Amino acid sequence: MSSSLRKSPFMYTNAVYWPNYRVYNGDTPGQLNYGCINRVYYAFASVTADGGVFLSDEWADASAPCDGVQGALGSLMHLKQRYRHLQVVLSIGGGDSAGTFPIVASSPVLRDNFARSARGLVEASGLDGIDIVWEYPCTPEQGSDFLALIAATRIHLPEEHYLVTATLPAARTVLQNIDLGQTAGYLDTVNLTAYDFFGHWSHKSGHHAQLYATGKDEPSGAAGVRDLMSAGVPGRKILLGIPLFGRSFLHVAGPGHKNRGAGGGSDGSGSFEYAQLPRKGTKEQVDKRAVAAQCVGGDGGFVTYDNPDTVKIKAAFCKQKGLGGLFYWSAPCDAKDSKRSLIATGFKTLHSS
């Protein structure tokens, strides 16, 4: 095993995503507490239709003044020298690549191009591996191509030297397209996005990151974990996703109502960073049945999110099910106060006896 994959002192993985565009908000990787983080997914690199993998923002990634070095990726590589337990993984894809991955994954030549290109970028940067974020294989054919892409990637990034992970949603409509057991054989972890179950796109309001469904046929984190494990994915290879943002529904007081529009948030789409929650003048409550936090009123209407109480329960669920740990999207949105920090709460609960 390479020195970059030496055994971590962490019993569980507590991983975060760090999106490169946050450089423009004045955020830097050096602001995070690496006492409770052992893996950073640097998001996102781009994939082109010929299978090439490229840094998506050369200035943010490699040139912007950041923590005394050049670029946010440069900062993370510098931090890796200081925190020997820290793994830095390049996350490739995201929403912008939804049209490209199906093309690349459908061709043996392009799959090989992708794997070689990813390996080159990983080696040149000193990274620990890659994370594939194809949003999302939506037919059985694409599911088969997804498996072939992961298998081709593993040939060029062998497991004794590199991490290969993939991000999938806790949605049966996507998971049913993939031979999950076989796919997991090539992966170090499956990052399960156990959030975005409800939002401005859904016909009714609901808890967007509920651990347990409270209505018939509703998605939930626990259902996603069950689907993965029953398909042959070992629990230790699953990271349960925690959102560091809330989703808002205007003119309703809770889940289960007709969606009458999302609003508020920094971008007007009804999304609030966790650090901005609960909203001013509202009281934070926890729905213990669903395992979800909420606040109602003010400028957000009904806002659904995670808080320290729900993250403690989710971390305990991970331990009970034998999962590999947690990940968070995205790190710069966490509360600065350590008592409110979800990243710190998850780490402490995972590692408490």
C-alpha positions in Angstrom: 0.0 0.0 0.0 1.3 3.4 -0.9 2.2 5.9 1.8 -0.7 8.1 0.6 -3.1 5.3 1.7 -1.5 4.5 5.0 -3.9 3.5 7.7 -5.8 6.4 9.1 -6.1 6.9 12.9 -9.8 7.5 12.3 -12.0 4.4 12.9 -14.6 5.9 10.6 -14.4 8.1 7.6 -15.6 11.7 8.1 -15.3 13.2 4.7 -16.3 16.6 3.2 -16.8 18.0 -0.2 -15.0 21.3 -1.0 -16.3 23.0 -4.2 -13.7 25.1 -6.0 -16.1 28.0 -6.6 -16.1 28.7 -2.9 -12.8 30.5 -3.5 -14.8 33.4 -4.9 -16.7 33.6 -1.6 -13.4 34.1 0.3 -13.5 30.5 1.7 -10.3 28.4 1.8 -9.5 24.8 2.7 -7.3 26.0 5.5 -10.4 27.3 7.4 -11.5 23.7 8.2 -10.8 21.7 11.3 -8.8 18.7 10.2 -8.9 17.2 13.7 -12.3 15.8 12.6 -11.9 15.4 8.8 -9.9 12.6 7.2 -11.0 12.9 3.6 -11.7 15.9 1.3 -13.4 15.5 -2.0 -12.3 18.4 -4.2 -15.1 19.3 -6.5 -15.4 19.3 -9.5 -13.1 18.4 -12.3 -14.6 18.3 -15.7 -14.9 15.4 -18.2 -15.0 16.0 -21.9 -16.7 14.0 -24.6 -13.5 12.3 -25.6 -12.9 11.1 -22.0 -10.4 13.8 -21.0 -10.4 14.9 -17.3 -9.4 18.5 -16.6 -9.4 20.9 -13.7 -12.6 23.0 -14.3 -11.3 26.3 -13.0 -7.5 26.7 -13.4 -7.4 30.0 -11.5 -9.4 28.8 -8.5 -7.7 25.4 -8.5 -4.1 26.4 -9.1 -3.5 30.1 -9.1 -5.8 32.0 -6.6 -4.0 33.1 -3.5 -5.2 30.6 -0.9 -3.8 29.9 2.6 -0.4 31.3 1.6 0.0 29.1 -1.5 -1.5 29.1 -5.1 -4.9 27.6 -5.6 -7.4 25.8 -3.4 -6.1 22.4 -4.7 -2.6 23.7 -3.9 -3.8 24.5 -0.4 -5.1 21.0 0.1 -1.9 19.4 -1.1 0.0 21.6 1.3 -2.4 20.7 4.2 -1.8 17.0 3.3 1.8 17.4 4.3 0.8 18.8 7.7 -2.1 16.4 8.5 -0.7 13.0 7.7 -4.1 11.3 8.0 -5.7 13.5 5.3 -6.8 12.0 2.0 -7.5 14.4 -0.9 -9.6 12.9 -3.7 -10.5 14.6 -7.0 -14.3 14.6 -7.6 -15.0 14.4 -11.3 -18.4 15.4 -12.8 -21.3 16.8 -11.0 -24.4 18.3 -12.6 -22.5 19.8 -15.5 -21.4 16.4 -16.7 -24.8 14.7 -16.9 -24.7 14.7 -20.7 -21.0 13.7 -21.0 -20.7 10.6 -18.9 -23.2 8.6 -20.9 -21.1 9.2 -24.0 -17.7 8.4 -22.4 -19.0 5.3 -20.5 -20.6 3.8 -23.6 -17.2 3.3 -25.4 -14.3 1.0 -24.4 -11.9 3.5 -26.0 -13.3 6.5 -24.3 -13.5 4.7 -20.9 -9.8 3.9 -21.3 -9.1 7.6 -22.2 -11.0 8.7 -19.1 -9.1 6.3 -16.8 -5.7 7.2 -18.2 -6.5 11.0 -18.1 -7.7 10.7 -14.5 -4.6 8.8 -13.5 -2.4 11.5 -15.1 -4.1 14.3 -13.2 -4.0 12.3 -9.9 -0.2 11.6 -10.3 0.6 15.2 -11.4 -1.2 16.6 -8.4 -0.2 14.1 -5.8 -3.8 13.2 -5.1 -5.1 10.0 -3.4 -7.6 9.1 -6.0 -10.9 10.0 -7.7 -14.6 10.2 -7.0 -16.9 9.7 -10.0 -20.1 11.8 -9.8 -22.3 10.9 -12.7 -25.7 12.4 -12.0 -27.1 9.8 -12.7 -27.2 6.5 -14.7 -30.9 6.5 -15.6 -31.3 3.4 -17.8 -30.2 -0.2 -17.4 -27.8 0.4 -20.3 -26.3 3.4 -18.6 -26.1 1.3 -15.4 -24.1 -1.3 -17.2 -21.8 1.4 -18.8 -21.3 2.9 -15.3 -20.0 -0.5 -14.1 -17.7 -0.7 -17.1 -16.4 2.8 -16.5 -15.6 2.0 -12.8 -13.9 -1.3 -13.9 -11.8 0.5 -16.5 -10.8 3.2 -14.0 -9.7 0.6 -11.4 -7.3 -0.9 -13.9 -5.4 2.4 -14.1 -5.9 3.3 -10.5 -5.1 0.0 -8.7 -6.6 -0.3 -5.2 -3.2 -0.8 -3.4 -2.2 2.8 -4.5 -5.4 4.8 -5.1 -8.9 5.4 -3.9 -11.8 5.1 -6.3 -15.2 6.2 -5.0 -18.5 7.0 -6.6 -21.5 9.1 -5.6 -25.0 7.7 -6.0 -28.4 8.9 -4.8 -30.7 7.1 -2.3 -33.2 6.7 -5.1 -34.4 3.3 -6.1 -35.2 4.6 -9.7 -31.4 5.1 -10.2 -30.0 2.3 -8.0 -32.1 -0.4 -9.8 -30.2 0.3 -13.0 -26.8 -0.7 -11.6 -25.3 -4.0 -10.6 -24.4 -2.6 -7.2 -22.6 -5.6 -5.8 -20.3 -5.9 -8.7 -19.7 -2.1 -8.9 -18.8 -2.0 -5.2 -16.1 -4.7 -5.8 -14.1 -2.0 -7.7 -14.9 0.9 -5.3 -13.5 1.9 -1.9 -16.7 3.7 -1.0 -20.1 4.5 -2.3 -21.1 8.1 -1.2 -24.8 7.9 -0.7 -26.5 11.3 -1.2 -29.2 10.9 1.4 -30.7 14.3 0.9 -32.5 16.4 -1.8 -35.5 14.0 -1.4 -37.8 17.1 -1.5 -37.2 20.6 -2.9 -38.6 23.2 -5.3 -39.0 20.5 -8.0 -41.3 18.2 -5.9 -45.1 18.3 -5.9 -45.3 18.4 -2.1 -43.2 19.6 0.9 -41.1 17.1 2.8 -38.0 16.6 4.9 -35.2 16.7 2.3 -32.7 14.6 4.3 -35.0 12.3 6.4 -33.4 9.2 7.8 -36.8 7.4 7.9 -39.7 7.9 5.6 -43.0 9.0 7.2 -45.2 8.5 4.2 -45.7 5.6 1.8 -43.1 5.3 -1.0 -41.1 8.2 0.3 -37.3 8.1 -0.1 -35.1 8.1 2.9 -31.5 7.6 4.0 -32.3 4.3 5.7 -34.1 3.0 2.6 -31.1 3.9 0.4 -28.7 2.1 2.8 -31.0 -0.9 2.8 -31.1 -1.0 -1.0 -27.3 -0.8 -1.3 -26.7 -3.5 1.3 -29.4 -5.9 0.0 -27.8 -5.6 -3.4 -24.4 -6.7 -2.0 -22.6 -3.5 -1.1 -20.7 -4.1 2.2 -21.8 -1.6 4.9 -18.2 -0.6 5.5 -18.0 0.8 1.9 -21.0 3.1 2.4 -20.7 6.7 3.5 -24.0 8.3 4.5 -24.4 11.9 3.1 -25.3 14.8 5.3 -26.4 18.1 3.7 -24.9 21.3 5.1 -27.9 23.2 3.6 -31.6 23.4 4.1 -34.5 23.4 1.7 -37.4 25.9 2.0 -41.1 25.7 1.2 -43.0 28.9 1.4 -46.6 29.2 2.8 -46.6 25.8 4.5 -45.9 24.8 8.1 -44.4 21.3 7.6 -44.0 18.2 5.4 -46.8 16.7 3.4 -48.4 19.9 2.0 -48.8 20.8 -1.7 -45.7 22.7 -2.7 -46.7 26.3 -3.1 -43.2 27.5 -4.1 -39.7 27.6 -2.7 -38.0 30.9 -1.9 -35.5 32.6 0.1 -31.9 31.5 0.3 -28.9 33.2 -1.3 -29.8 32.1 -4.8 -33.6 32.4 -4.6 -34.0 28.6 -5.2 -35.1 28.0 -1.6 -31.7 26.7 -0.4 -30.1 28.1 2.8 -26.6 27.3 4.0 -26.7 25.5 7.3 -24.7 28.3 9.0 -27.7 30.6 8.2 -30.2 28.3 10.1 -32.5 28.4 11.9 -33.9 31.6 10.3 -34.2 34.7 12.4 -37.3 34.7 14.6 -38.0 31.0 14.2 -37.6 28.1 16.6 -35.6 25.0 15.7 -37.5 21.7 16.1 -36.6 18.1 15.5 -39.0 15.6 13.9 -37.8 12.5 15.8 -39.8 10.1 13.7 -38.2 11.2 10.4 -34.9 12.3 12.1 -35.0 15.8 10.5 -34.7 19.3 11.9 -36.9 22.2 10.8 -37.7 25.8 11.4 -41.0 27.5 10.4 -41.7 31.1 9.7 -39.6 34.2 8.8 -38.3 34.5 5.3 -38.1 30.7 4.6 -41.5 29.3 5.4 -40.9 25.6 6.3 -37.1 25.0 6.1 -35.9 21.4 6.5 -32.3 20.5 7.3 -30.0 18.6 9.6 -28.8 19.9 13.0 -26.5 18.4 15.7 -29.3 16.3 17.2 -30.2 14.6 13.9 -26.5 14.1 13.0 -25.9 12.3 16.3 -28.8 9.9 15.4 -27.5 9.5 11.9 -23.9 8.8 13.1 -25.3 6.3 15.6 -27.2 4.6 12.7 -24.0 4.4 10.7 -22.3 2.6 13.6 -25.3 0.3 14.2 -25.4 -0.7 10.5 -21.6 -1.1 10.2 -21.3 1.7 7.7 -17.9 3.3 6.8 -18.9 6.8 8.0 -20.3 10.1 6.9 -19.7 12.8 4.3 -21.0 16.4 4.1 -21.9 18.7 1.2 -20.4 21.1 1.4 -17.8 22.0 4.1 -17.7 25.8 3.8 -21.5 25.9 4.7 -21.0 24.4 8.2 -21.4 26.5 11.3 -18.3 28.1 12.6 -19.3 27.5 16.2 -17.9 24.0 17.1 -21.1 23.2 19.2 -23.3 23.8 16.1 -20.8 22.2 13.6 -22.3 19.2 11.9 -18.9 18.0 10.8 -17.5 18.1 14.4 -20.7 16.5 15.7 -20.6 13.6 13.2 -16.9 12.9 14.0 -17.4 13.0 17.8 -20.4 10.6 17.6 -18.8 8.2 15.2 -15.7 8.0 17.5 -17.5 7.9 20.9 -17.8 4.5 22.6 
